[in-house]
Amino acid sequence: MYLKKLKDLREDNDLYQKDLAKLLNVSQQYYSEYEIGNRTISIDLLLKLADFYNTSTDYILGRTNNKKPYPKREK
């Protein structure tokens, strides 16, 4: 699955692939494959990126153009 928003978020925050790879504990090449759609991202890593960018997983997946995250549920 091609995740254009993943690259857009990274570039909007002036980050390099190696920065996100370090955050996710993967290699830069591995992370690059998420951005170009050669590798499917796990739910755990998708959630970690959504939290990092303070956005929703739906935004990263291209299901919405609203960057604002959903309200957190109270426990």
C-alpha positions in Angstrom: 0.0 0.0 0.0 1.4 3.3 -1.1 1.3 5.8 1.8 1.9 9.3 0.2 0.9 11.0 3.4 3.7 9.2 5.3 6.3 11.0 3.1 4.4 14.3 3.2 4.3 14.2 7.0 8.0 13.4 7.2 9.0 16.2 4.8 6.6 18.7 6.5 8.4 18.1 9.7 11.9 18.4 8.1 12.8 14.8 9.0 14.8 12.2 7.1 13.9 8.6 6.6 16.7 7.7 9.0 15.1 9.7 11.7 11.8 7.8 11.4 13.6 4.5 11.0 15.4 5.2 14.3 12.0 6.0 16.0 10.5 2.8 14.7 13.7 0.7 15.4 14.0 -0.4 11.7 16.6 0.3 9.0 16.3 3.3 6.7 15.8 1.0 3.8 13.0 -0.8 5.6 11.3 2.5 6.4 11.7 3.6 2.8 9.7 0.6 1.7 6.8 1.8 3.8 6.8 5.1 2.0 6.9 3.7 -1.5 4.5 0.9 -0.8 6.8 -2.1 -1.1 6.1 -3.2 2.5 3.0 -3.2 4.6 3.3 -1.3 7.8 2.2 -3.0 11.0 -0.6 -1.6 13.1 1.8 -1.1 16.0 4.1 1.1 13.9 1.2 2.9 12.3 -0.1 3.8 15.7 3.4 4.9 16.8 3.7 7.2 13.8 0.2 8.7 14.3 1.1 9.5 17.9 4.4 10.9 16.9 2.9 13.2 14.3 -0.2 13.9 16.4 -2.6 12.8 13.7 -4.9 9.9 13.0 -4.1 6.6 11.4 -6.9 7.5 8.9 -5.0 10.5 7.8 -1.8 8.5 7.3 -3.7 5.9 5.4 -5.3 8.5 3.1 -8.9 7.9 4.4 -9.3 11.6 5.4 -7.6 14.9 4.6 -8.1 16.1 8.2 -4.8 16.1 10.0 -6.4 16.7 13.4 -6.3 13.5 15.6 -9.5 12.1 17.0 -10.2 12.8 20.6 -8.7 10.3 23.0 -11.1 8.0 24.8 -11.1 8.3 28.6 -10.1 5.1 30.4 
